[in-house]
């Protein structure tokens, strides 16, 4: 899960594509316009995004329409928030301990 | 920035280390205990986390103490939240448009 999500978002070009799709579904041409790389490279990036479940491809005749699935983004966000919360709580515990020590002295 | 953060978090072993450090600073030995890989592999993973600014190493004599820097986590979280917000807003715009169309009919 988060593994693939973070891996998929590790490349700036793939984040560009996600940012474009966040504004709404788009054709492959629209979602990858002016990225300045070859078609095979674009296909490889799209494949990684699709395999991670971040991008969904619908085929209507000759048009390939891409849209975002935000569920993996939410999952990744939750993981990040959890680490920050643990870190913050650890400081609270240290603060409480120090305050306790301080009270013991007086 | 987010590039390195997402790349650093793309490997499950590096996420394990971040999770351990989220509970508090630890020595290299504590932070990497029982991960079942060789020391050079662990060093390489730690290097990637340090280069991304997620992990900070303090050297006290022979002890290397690692702690987390949560700022890059926050940055990555903000980026994810922004994409989800754009995606949600896009649906609101579509809903408003459809409601407008509906009103036009009556």
gemmi code that builds the backbone of each chain (N, CA, C; Angstrom):
import gemmi

chains = {
    "A": [
        ("UNK", (0.832, -1.213, 0.000), (0.000, 0.000, 0.000), (0.864, 1.260, 0.000)),
        ("UNK", (1.070, 1.841, 1.192), (1.836, 3.088, 1.281), (3.172, 2.952, 0.551)),
        ("UNK", (3.683, 1.721, 0.546), (4.920, 1.472, -0.162), (4.829, 1.962, -1.598)),
        ("UNK", (3.822, 1.438, -2.300), (3.643, 1.802, -3.697), (3.290, 3.271, -3.838)),
        ("UNK", (2.508, 3.793, -2.899), (2.108, 5.194, -2.993), (3.330, 6.091, -2.903)),
        ("UNK", (4.149, 5.889, -1.879), (5.326, 6.736, -1.714), (6.285, 6.547, -2.891)),
        ("UNK", (6.413, 5.309, -3.346), (7.307, 5.051, -4.467), (6.779, 5.782, -5.724)),
        ("UNK", (5.470, 5.690, -5.925), (4.877, 6.324, -7.103), (5.062, 7.844, -7.052)),
        ("UNK", (5.037, 8.405, -5.846), (5.135, 9.867, -5.712), (6.585, 10.345, -5.596)),
        ("UNK", (7.520, 9.403, -5.670), (8.929, 9.755, -5.488), (9.511, 10.498, -6.688)),
        ("UNK", (8.838, 10.440, -7.829), (9.372, 11.100, -9.019), (8.577, 12.383, -9.319)),
        ("UNK", (9.287, 13.506, -9.540), (8.589, 14.787, -9.743), (7.617, 14.768, -10.932)),
        ("UNK", (7.960, 13.998, -11.967), (7.066, 13.945, -13.128), (5.750, 13.251, -12.780)),
        ("UNK", (5.856, 12.236, -11.932), (4.623, 11.544, -11.531), (3.798, 12.427, -10.599)),
        ("UNK", (4.473, 13.236, -9.786), (3.712, 14.170, -8.946), (3.043, 15.240, -9.818)),
        ("UNK", (3.739, 15.663, -10.883), (3.132, 16.605, -11.832), (1.821, 16.047, -12.389)),
        ("UNK", (1.867, 14.791, -12.796), (0.678, 14.167, -13.389), (-0.444, 14.105, -12.348)),
        ("UNK", (-0.102, 13.734, -11.121), (-1.113, 13.682, -10.053), (-1.710, 15.073, -9.834)),
        ("UNK", (-0.866, 16.113, -9.840), (-1.357, 17.482, -9.652), (-2.325, 17.867, -10.776)),
        ("UNK", (-1.995, 17.493, -12.005), (-2.894, 17.805, -13.119), (-4.227, 17.096, -12.964)),
        ("UNK", (-4.166, 15.822, -12.583), (-5.402, 15.046, -12.464), (-6.224, 15.478, -11.251)),
        ("UNK", (-5.574, 16.096, -10.277), (-6.317, 16.587, -9.108), (-7.306, 17.672, -9.525)),
        ("UNK", (-7.027, 18.312, -10.661), (-7.948, 19.336, -11.175), (-9.087, 18.729, -11.976)),
        ("UNK", (-9.039, 17.430, -12.194), (-10.117, 16.761, -12.903), (-9.575, 15.704, -13.850)),
        ("UNK", (-10.443, 14.749, -14.236), (-10.020, 13.707, -15.172), (-9.509, 14.328, -16.472)),
        ("UNK", (-8.624, 13.642, -17.139), (-8.028, 14.166, -18.368), (-7.636, 13.015, -19.275)),
        ("UNK", (-7.493, 13.317, -20.557), (-6.977, 12.290, -21.459), (-5.481, 12.118, -21.175)),
        ("UNK", (-4.934, 11.026, -21.701), (-3.491, 10.805, -21.520), (-2.713, 11.987, -22.099)),
        ("UNK", (-3.162, 12.472, -23.250), (-2.480, 13.604, -23.890), (-2.477, 14.846, -23.007)),
        ("UNK", (-3.641, 15.146, -22.423), (-3.745, 16.327, -21.552), (-2.899, 16.163, -20.288)),
        ("UNK", (-2.964, 14.986, -19.715), (-2.302, 14.761, -18.421), (-0.784, 14.744, -18.554)),
        ("UNK", (-0.289, 14.515, -19.779), (1.162, 14.370, -19.936), (1.755, 15.421, -20.878)),
        ("UNK", (0.945, 16.428, -21.233), (1.399, 17.461, -22.176), (2.617, 18.228, -21.646)),
        ("UNK", (3.554, 18.496, -22.547), (4.725, 19.340, -22.219), (5.577, 18.838, -21.074)),
        ("UNK", (5.573, 17.569, -20.853), (6.452, 17.066, -19.800), (7.866, 16.837, -20.354)),
        ("UNK", (7.986, 16.943, -21.682), (9.325, 16.957, -22.276), (10.065, 15.638, -22.243)),
        ("UNK", (9.315, 14.538, -22.200), (9.994, 13.237, -22.282), (9.303, 12.370, -23.333)),
        ("UNK", (9.940, 11.291, -23.673), (9.435, 10.417, -24.743), (8.173, 9.686, -24.302)),
        ("UNK", (7.424, 9.226, -25.286), (6.201, 8.470, -24.999), (6.470, 7.220, -24.139)),
        ("UNK", (7.507, 6.444, -24.453), (7.752, 5.264, -23.601), (8.028, 5.637, -22.150)),
        ("UNK", (8.730, 6.748, -21.955), (9.000, 7.202, -20.585), (7.699, 7.575, -19.887)),
        ("UNK", (6.840, 8.319, -20.613), (5.541, 8.690, -20.041), (4.732, 7.440, -19.701)),
        ("UNK", (4.743, 6.467, -20.603), (3.976, 5.238, -20.370), (4.466, 4.530, -19.117)),
        ("UNK", (5.782, 4.541, -18.936), (6.349, 3.880, -17.765), (5.895, 4.586, -16.483)),
        ("UNK", (5.926, 5.941, -16.513), (5.477, 6.695, -15.328), (3.988, 6.439, -15.058)),
        ("UNK", (3.188, 6.451, -16.117), (1.753, 6.211, -15.930), (1.502, 4.814, -15.374)),
        ("UNK", (2.257, 3.856, -15.869), (2.094, 2.474, -15.404), (2.352, 2.391, -13.886)),
        ("UNK", (3.389, 3.069, -13.429), (3.711, 3.042, -11.994), (2.570, 3.672, -11.187)),
        ("UNK", (2.018, 4.778, -11.700), (0.898, 5.439, -11.016), (-0.341, 4.542, -11.002)),
        ("UNK", (-0.571, 3.836, -12.124), (-1.732, 2.946, -12.190), (-1.542, 1.747, -11.270)),
        ("UNK", (-0.345, 1.183, -11.271), (-0.088, 0.019, -10.421), (-0.227, 0.371, -8.947)),
        ("UNK", (0.089, 1.604, -8.609), (-0.050, 2.047, -7.210), (-1.507, 2.373, -6.885)),
        ("UNK", (-2.368, 2.334, -7.894), (-3.787, 2.616, -7.674), (-4.105, 4.093, -7.552)),
        ("UNK", (-3.133, 4.950, -7.888), (-3.351, 6.396, -7.789), (-4.076, 6.931, -9.015)),
        ("UNK", (-3.846, 6.277, -10.140), (-4.451, 6.730, -11.394), (-5.247, 5.573, -11.986)),
        ("UNK", (-6.457, 5.904, -12.436), (-7.328, 4.906, -13.037), (-7.538, 5.281, -14.503)),
        ("UNK", (-7.417, 4.296, -15.385), (-7.540, 4.551, -16.817), (-8.848, 3.952, -17.329)),
        ("UNK", (-9.632, 4.784, -18.013), (-10.852, 4.281, -18.651), (-10.668, 4.417, -20.148)),
        ("UNK", (-10.993, 3.365, -20.876), (-10.801, 3.405, -22.321), (-12.158, 3.530, -23.008)),
        ("UNK", (-12.334, 4.643, -23.738), (-13.564, 4.842, -24.513), (-13.143, 4.937, -25.968)),
        ("UNK", (-13.299, 3.860, -26.688), (-12.854, 3.843, -28.084), (-11.358, 4.084, -28.148)),
        ("UNK", (-10.949, 5.167, -28.810), (-9.517, 5.425, -28.920), (-9.027, 6.392, -27.842)),
        ("UNK", (-9.949, 6.859, -27.035), (-9.559, 7.819, -26.001), (-9.290, 7.111, -24.674)),
        ("UNK", (-8.119, 7.383, -24.120), (-7.790, 6.850, -22.796), (-7.951, 7.995, -21.799)),
        ("UNK", (-8.918, 7.847, -20.904), (-9.187, 8.909, -19.946), (-8.630, 8.501, -18.582)),
        ("UNK", (-7.887, 9.421, -17.975), (-7.258, 9.134, -16.679), (-7.969, 9.902, -15.577)),
        ("UNK", (-8.152, 9.248, -14.464), (-8.629, 10.008, -13.305), (-7.873, 9.562, -12.066)),
        ("UNK", (-7.995, 10.376, -11.025), (-7.248, 10.152, -9.794), (-8.071, 9.275, -8.862)),
        ("UNK", (-7.421, 8.406, -8.121), (-8.081, 7.777, -6.981), (-7.382, 8.326, -5.743)),
        ("UNK", (-8.119, 9.079, -4.954), (-7.473, 9.771, -3.825), (-7.330, 8.889, -2.581)),
        ("UNK", (-7.903, 7.680, -2.600), (-7.799, 6.818, -1.413), (-6.350, 6.529, -1.003)),
        ("UNK", (-5.469, 6.162, -1.941), (-4.069, 5.937, -1.521), (-3.414, 7.212, -0.985)),
        ("UNK", (-3.814, 8.372, -1.508), (-3.262, 9.634, -0.992), (-3.674, 9.806, 0.464)),
        ("UNK", (-4.935, 9.472, 0.744), (-5.438, 9.601, 2.114), (-4.692, 8.658, 3.052)),
        ("UNK", (-4.477, 7.427, 2.580), (-3.767, 6.431, 3.391), (-2.351, 6.913, 3.724)),
        ("UNK", (-1.663, 7.442, 2.726), (-0.301, 7.932, 2.928), (-0.305, 9.111, 3.896)),
        ("UNK", (-1.300, 9.973, 3.726), (-1.428, 11.148, 4.595), (-1.638, 10.712, 6.051)),
        ("UNK", (-2.471, 9.695, 6.235), (-2.744, 9.177, 7.576), (-1.472, 8.618, 8.214)),
        ("UNK", (-0.680, 7.915, 7.419), (0.572, 7.349, 7.955), (1.488, 8.481, 8.424)),
        ("UNK", (1.623, 9.522, 7.591), (2.487, 10.663, 7.942), (1.978, 11.344, 9.212)),
        ("UNK", (0.670, 11.540, 9.282), (0.081, 12.218, 10.445), (0.338, 11.408, 11.719)),
        ("UNK", (0.265, 10.078, 11.588), (0.464, 9.214, 12.754), (1.884, 9.351, 13.291)),
        ("UNK", (2.869, 9.384, 12.395), (4.263, 9.509, 12.853), (4.454, 10.848, 13.564)),
        ("UNK", (3.877, 11.901, 13.001), (4.027, 13.216, 13.634), (3.344, 13.237, 15.002)),
        ("UNK", (2.188, 12.577, 15.093), (1.460, 12.545, 16.369), (2.252, 11.776, 17.422)),
        ("UNK", (2.853, 10.648, 17.024), (3.669, 9.885, 17.971), (4.837, 10.732, 18.472)),
        ("UNK", (5.472, 11.400, 17.530), (6.629, 12.247, 17.863), (6.215, 13.342, 18.849)),
        ("UNK", (5.077, 13.977, 18.594), (4.593, 15.053, 19.463), (4.245, 14.500, 20.844)),
        ("UNK", (3.640, 13.311, 20.866), (3.236, 12.708, 22.138), (4.471, 12.369, 22.971)),
        ("UNK", (5.512, 11.916, 22.285), (6.767, 11.585, 22.977), (7.278, 12.813, 23.723)),
        ("UNK", (7.180, 13.983, 23.108), (7.628, 15.212, 23.780), (6.736, 15.541, 24.968)),
        ("UNK", (5.435, 15.290, 24.819), (4.513, 15.526, 25.937), (4.911, 14.665, 27.131)),
        ("UNK", (5.236, 13.405, 26.852), (5.612, 12.481, 27.924), (6.866, 13.002, 28.628)),
        ("UNK", (7.838, 13.468, 27.829), (9.077, 14.004, 28.402), (8.765, 15.244, 29.249)),
        ("UNK", (7.902, 16.121, 28.715), (7.522, 17.333, 29.459), (6.870, 16.983, 30.788)),
        ("UNK", (5.937, 16.017, 30.733), (5.247, 15.606, 31.956), (6.248, 15.077, 32.973)),
        ("UNK", (7.176, 14.284, 32.486), (8.185, 13.699, 33.368), (9.013, 14.797, 34.032)),
        ("UNK", (9.439, 15.768, 33.226), (10.269, 16.851, 33.760), (9.481, 17.680, 34.777)),
        ("UNK", (8.203, 17.916, 34.480), (7.361, 18.700, 35.393), (7.204, 17.945, 36.718)),
        ("UNK", (7.038, 16.634, 36.590), (6.912, 15.748, 37.767), (8.177, 15.836, 38.620)),
        ("UNK", (9.317, 15.768, 37.995), (10.616, 15.870, 38.677), (10.725, 17.200, 39.414)),
        ("UNK", (10.282, 18.233, 38.693), (10.352, 19.600, 39.236), (9.509, 19.708, 40.505)),
        ("UNK", (8.292, 19.131, 40.442), (7.389, 19.166, 41.596), (7.999, 18.397, 42.768)),
        ("UNK", (8.665, 17.301, 42.470), (9.295, 16.480, 43.508), (10.339, 17.262, 44.318)),
        ("UNK", (10.969, 18.220, 43.637), (12.061, 18.989, 44.267), (11.545, 19.973, 45.314)),
        ("UNK", (10.334, 20.533, 45.078), (9.869, 21.623, 45.923), (9.181, 21.109, 47.193)),
    ],
    "B": [
        ("UNK", (12.765, 18.580, -2.135), (11.968, 18.474, -0.906), (11.108, 17.222, -0.924)),
        ("UNK", (9.819, 17.364, -1.251), (8.895, 16.230, -1.218), (9.456, 15.070, -2.040)),
        ("UNK", (10.223, 15.403, -3.051), (10.854, 14.379, -3.869), (11.628, 13.411, -2.993)),
        ("UNK", (12.552, 13.971, -2.227), (13.389, 13.155, -1.370), (12.576, 12.496, -0.276)),
        ("UNK", (11.571, 13.202, 0.230), (10.758, 12.631, 1.306), (10.030, 11.390, 0.809)),
        ("UNK", (9.327, 11.523, -0.301), (8.579, 10.376, -0.825), (9.531, 9.246, -1.205)),
        ("UNK", (10.676, 9.604, -1.776), (11.637, 8.580, -2.157), (12.150, 7.863, -0.897)),
        ("UNK", (12.441, 8.655, 0.125), (12.962, 8.058, 1.361), (11.934, 7.130, 1.996)),
        ("UNK", (10.653, 7.458, 1.864), (9.603, 6.661, 2.502), (9.121, 5.519, 1.620)),
        ("UNK", (9.710, 5.396, 0.428), (9.250, 4.389, -0.536), (9.646, 2.974, -0.128)),
        ("UNK", (10.596, 2.837, 0.796), (11.042, 1.500, 1.196), (10.492, 1.141, 2.587)),
        ("UNK", (9.885, -0.054, 2.710), (9.250, -0.420, 3.986), (10.236, -0.409, 5.172)),
        ("UNK", (11.496, -0.756, 4.909), (12.474, -0.758, 6.000), (12.751, 0.662, 6.488)),
        ("UNK", (12.755, 1.599, 5.566), (12.972, 3.003, 5.975), (11.745, 3.531, 6.719)),
        ("UNK", (10.569, 3.085, 6.335), (9.364, 3.491, 7.087), (9.384, 2.879, 8.485)),
        ("UNK", (9.881, 1.630, 8.581), (10.032, 0.997, 9.906), (10.905, 1.864, 10.810)),
        ("UNK", (12.021, 2.310, 10.272), (12.957, 3.119, 11.071), (12.282, 4.425, 11.501)),
        ("UNK", (11.559, 5.048, 10.573), (10.847, 6.293, 10.914), (9.828, 6.025, 12.019)),
        ("UNK", (9.115, 4.905, 11.919), (8.114, 4.569, 12.943), (8.781, 4.385, 14.313)),
        ("UNK", (9.934, 3.724, 14.321), (10.642, 3.543, 15.601), (11.074, 4.887, 16.179)),
        ("UNK", (11.609, 5.735, 15.315), (12.097, 7.032, 15.800), (10.952, 7.962, 16.193)),
        ("UNK", (9.767, 7.711, 15.655), (8.613, 8.535, 16.032), (8.290, 8.358, 17.513)),
        ("UNK", (8.723, 7.215, 18.084), (8.510, 6.981, 19.517), (9.588, 7.633, 20.375)),
        ("UNK", (10.584, 8.224, 19.715), (11.637, 8.896, 20.470), (13.004, 8.635, 19.870)),
        ("UNK", (13.971, 9.518, 20.163), (15.324, 9.334, 19.655), (15.871, 7.971, 20.081)),
        ("UNK", (16.774, 7.430, 19.293), (17.324, 6.103, 19.586), (18.734, 6.012, 19.029)),
        ("UNK", (19.505, 5.082, 19.565), (20.820, 4.843, 18.973), (20.617, 4.117, 17.634)),
        ("UNK", (21.679, 4.094, 16.828), (21.593, 3.380, 15.548), (21.204, 1.922, 15.797)),
        ("UNK", (21.801, 1.330, 16.842), (21.509, -0.067, 17.163), (20.041, -0.299, 17.482)),
        ("UNK", (19.471, 0.604, 18.300), (18.052, 0.468, 18.675), (17.136, 0.684, 17.464)),
        ("UNK", (17.484, 1.677, 16.672), (16.600, 2.051, 15.562), (16.599, 1.017, 14.441)),
        ("UNK", (17.652, 0.184, 14.412), (17.761, -0.757, 13.288), (17.756, -2.213, 13.747)),
        ("UNK", (17.430, -2.436, 15.035), (17.460, -3.797, 15.596), (16.484, -4.735, 14.885)),
        ("UNK", (16.949, -5.961, 14.642), (16.078, -7.011, 14.081), (15.467, -6.679, 12.726)),
        ("UNK", (16.119, -5.855, 11.967), (15.577, -5.590, 10.632), (16.059, -6.664, 9.649)),
        ("UNK", (16.982, -7.495, 10.114), (17.352, -8.687, 9.342), (18.129, -8.415, 8.064)),
        ("UNK", (18.849, -7.312, 8.040), (19.697, -7.072, 6.871), (21.107, -6.703, 7.343)),
        ("UNK", (22.032, -6.693, 6.420), (23.439, -6.442, 6.754), (23.653, -4.994, 7.164)),
        ("UNK", (24.751, -4.756, 7.861), (25.090, -3.409, 8.286), (25.227, -2.437, 7.100)),
        ("UNK", (25.899, -2.841, 6.018), (26.006, -1.900, 4.889), (24.638, -1.510, 4.322)),
        ("UNK", (23.726, -2.494, 4.309), (22.372, -2.188, 3.810), (21.685, -1.193, 4.745)),
        ("UNK", (21.808, -1.426, 6.049), (21.223, -0.498, 7.022), (21.826, 0.899, 6.863)),
        ("UNK", (23.133, 0.956, 6.675), (23.804, 2.245, 6.520), (23.275, 2.989, 5.305)),
        ("UNK", (23.057, 2.229, 4.250), (22.555, 2.848, 3.027), (21.146, 3.416, 3.257)),
        ("UNK", (20.299, 2.641, 3.946), (18.942, 3.132, 4.226), (18.987, 4.379, 5.120)),
        ("UNK", (19.846, 4.331, 6.143), (19.959, 5.480, 7.044), (20.451, 6.709, 6.288)),
        ("UNK", (21.389, 6.499, 5.371), (21.940, 7.610, 4.592), (20.828, 8.296, 3.780)),
        ("UNK", (19.975, 7.488, 3.189), (18.876, 8.054, 2.384), (17.931, 8.866, 3.281)),
        ("UNK", (17.643, 8.331, 4.476), (16.772, 9.054, 5.409), (17.430, 10.357, 5.877)),
        ("UNK", (18.747, 10.298, 6.106), (19.449, 11.501, 6.552), (19.523, 12.534, 5.430)),
        ("UNK", (19.800, 12.065, 4.219), (19.886, 12.991, 3.082), (18.545, 13.677, 2.818)),
        ("UNK", (17.466, 12.962, 3.094), (16.137, 13.543, 2.904), (15.773, 14.474, 4.064)),
        ("UNK", (16.622, 14.513, 5.087), (16.359, 15.399, 6.226), (15.341, 14.843, 7.200)),
        ("UNK", (14.984, 13.568, 7.033), (13.993, 12.966, 7.926), (14.616, 12.491, 9.232)),
        ("UNK", (15.882, 12.115, 9.130), (16.587, 11.592, 10.302), (17.840, 12.433, 10.535)),
        ("UNK", (18.047, 12.785, 11.787), (19.215, 13.583, 12.162), (20.094, 12.738, 13.077)),
        ("UNK", (21.388, 12.731, 12.807), (22.328, 11.922, 13.581), (23.193, 12.831, 14.447)),
        ("UNK", (23.239, 12.523, 15.750), (24.130, 13.246, 16.657), (25.168, 12.276, 17.160)),
        ("UNK", (26.419, 12.671, 17.103), (27.481, 11.768, 17.531), (28.014, 12.219, 18.883)),
        ("UNK", (27.857, 11.325, 19.888), (28.393, 11.610, 21.236), (29.411, 10.526, 21.520)),
        ("UNK", (30.662, 10.841, 21.335), (31.705, 9.828, 21.521), (31.497, 8.711, 20.526)),
        ("UNK", (31.276, 7.493, 21.044), (31.093, 6.360, 20.123), (29.626, 6.069, 19.854)),
        ("UNK", (28.762, 6.844, 20.495), (27.332, 6.600, 20.314), (26.755, 7.510, 19.223)),
        ("UNK", (26.099, 6.893, 18.267), (25.401, 7.670, 17.234), (23.917, 7.665, 17.587)),
        ("UNK", (23.402, 8.834, 17.897), (22.007, 8.925, 18.311), (21.191, 9.516, 17.161)),
        ("UNK", (20.080, 8.855, 16.835), (19.243, 9.293, 15.717), (17.959, 9.901, 16.249)),
        ("UNK", (17.541, 10.972, 15.618), (16.199, 11.463, 15.936), (15.494, 11.880, 14.650)),
        ("UNK", (14.194, 12.038, 14.787), (13.355, 12.336, 13.631), (13.266, 13.843, 13.448)),
        ("UNK", (13.221, 14.300, 12.199), (12.803, 15.681, 11.944), (11.462, 15.584, 11.225)),
        ("UNK", (10.419, 16.059, 11.880), (9.077, 15.854, 11.327), (8.692, 16.901, 10.276)),
        ("UNK", (9.524, 17.924, 10.088), (9.177, 18.956, 9.102), (8.945, 18.390, 7.690)),
        ("UNK", (9.843, 17.532, 7.185), (9.578, 16.982, 5.848), (8.301, 16.139, 5.815)),
        ("UNK", (7.978, 15.476, 6.925), (6.730, 14.698, 6.972), (5.540, 15.636, 6.820)),
        ("UNK", (5.626, 16.774, 7.487), (4.536, 17.748, 7.421), (4.380, 18.286, 6.001)),
        ("UNK", (5.521, 18.582, 5.372), (5.498, 19.093, 3.999), (4.832, 18.097, 3.045)),
        ("UNK", (5.225, 16.828, 3.191), (4.659, 15.786, 2.330), (3.159, 15.642, 2.590)),
        ("UNK", (2.794, 15.724, 3.874), (1.383, 15.618, 4.249), (0.573, 16.755, 3.624)),
        ("UNK", (1.151, 17.958, 3.649), (0.475, 19.127, 3.074), (0.266, 18.944, 1.570)),
        ("UNK", (1.265, 18.416, 0.895), (1.144, 18.194, -0.548), (-0.006, 17.216, -0.835)),
        ("UNK", (-0.059, 16.123, -0.074), (-1.114, 15.127, -0.259), (-2.487, 15.739, -0.002)),
        ("UNK", (-2.579, 16.514, 1.072), (-3.865, 17.131, 1.441), (-4.326, 18.075, 0.336)),
        ("UNK", (-3.362, 18.797, -0.262), (-3.706, 19.754, -1.314), (-4.299, 19.036, -2.531)),
        ("UNK", (-3.702, 17.911, -2.913), (-4.228, 17.185, -4.081), (-5.650, 16.692, -3.802)),
        ("UNK", (-5.860, 16.202, -2.578), (-7.196, 15.697, -2.245), (-8.200, 16.850, -2.228)),
        ("UNK", (-7.772, 18.019, -1.746), (-8.667, 19.177, -1.690), (-9.030, 19.635, -3.112)),
        ("UNK", (-8.037, 19.667, -3.997), (-8.320, 20.054, -5.389), (-9.326, 19.096, -6.026)),
        ("UNK", (-9.102, 17.820, -5.796), (-9.967, 16.787, -6.353), (-11.403, 16.962, -5.832)),
        ("UNK", (-11.534, 17.218, -4.531), (-12.860, 17.393, -3.931), (-13.534, 18.652, -4.484)),
        ("UNK", (-12.729, 19.723, -4.650), (-13.290, 20.980, -5.162), (-13.771, 20.804, -6.591)),
        ("UNK", (-13.039, 20.011, -7.347), (-13.434, 19.754, -8.727), (-14.828, 19.142, -8.759)),
        ("UNK", (-15.134, 18.232, -7.830), (-16.456, 17.623, -7.782), (-17.514, 18.648, -7.392)),
        ("UNK", (-17.156, 19.545, -6.475), (-18.099, 20.594, -6.072), (-18.482, 21.438, -7.278)),
        ("UNK", (-17.468, 21.782, -8.103), (-17.728, 22.604, -9.288), (-18.684, 21.874, -10.229)),
        ("UNK", (-18.453, 20.572, -10.402), (-19.321, 19.781, -11.278), (-20.741, 19.737, -10.702)),
        ("UNK", (-20.844, 19.540, -9.393), (-22.157, 19.496, -8.736), (-22.903, 20.815, -8.932)),
        ("UNK", (-22.175, 21.920, -8.712), (-22.787, 23.235, -8.866), (-23.297, 23.413, -10.294)),
        ("UNK", (-22.486, 22.992, -11.241), (-22.850, 23.121, -12.651), (-24.120, 22.323, -12.951)),
        ("UNK", (-24.161, 21.089, -12.449), (-25.326, 20.238, -12.707), (-26.574, 20.816, -12.043)),
        ("UNK", (-26.410, 21.346, -10.832), (-27.549, 21.947, -10.126), (-28.053, 23.159, -10.914)),
        ("UNK", (-27.121, 23.928, -11.439), (-27.445, 25.108, -12.252), (-28.244, 24.695, -13.494)),
        ("UNK", (-27.779, 23.638, -14.148), (-28.452, 23.114, -15.348), (-29.882, 22.698, -15.004)),
        ("UNK", (-29.978, 22.030, -13.835), (-31.263, 21.515, -13.380), (-32.237, 22.673, -13.161)),
        ("UNK", (-31.746, 23.733, -12.517), (-32.582, 24.915, -12.264), (-33.019, 25.549, -13.573)),
        ("UNK", (-32.118, 25.551, -14.544), (-32.406, 26.146, -15.848), (-33.587, 25.483, -16.547)),
        ("UNK", (-33.747, 24.183, -16.264), (-34.792, 23.387, -16.923), (-36.175, 23.727, -16.414)),
        ("UNK", (-36.270, 24.085, -15.120), (-37.593, 24.254, -14.508), (-38.128, 25.655, -14.752)),
    ],
}
model = gemmi.Model(1)
for chain_id, residues in chains.items():
    chain = gemmi.Chain(chain_id)
    for i, (resn, *xyz) in enumerate(residues, 1):
        res = gemmi.Residue()
        res.name, res.seqid = resn, gemmi.SeqId(i, " ")
        for name, pos in zip(("N", "CA", "C"), xyz):
            atom = gemmi.Atom()
            atom.name, atom.element = name, gemmi.Element(name[0])
            atom.pos, atom.b_iso = gemmi.Position(*pos), 0.0
            res.add_atom(atom)
        chain.add_residue(res)
    model.add_chain(chain)
structure = gemmi.Structure()
structure.add_model(model)
structure.setup_entities()
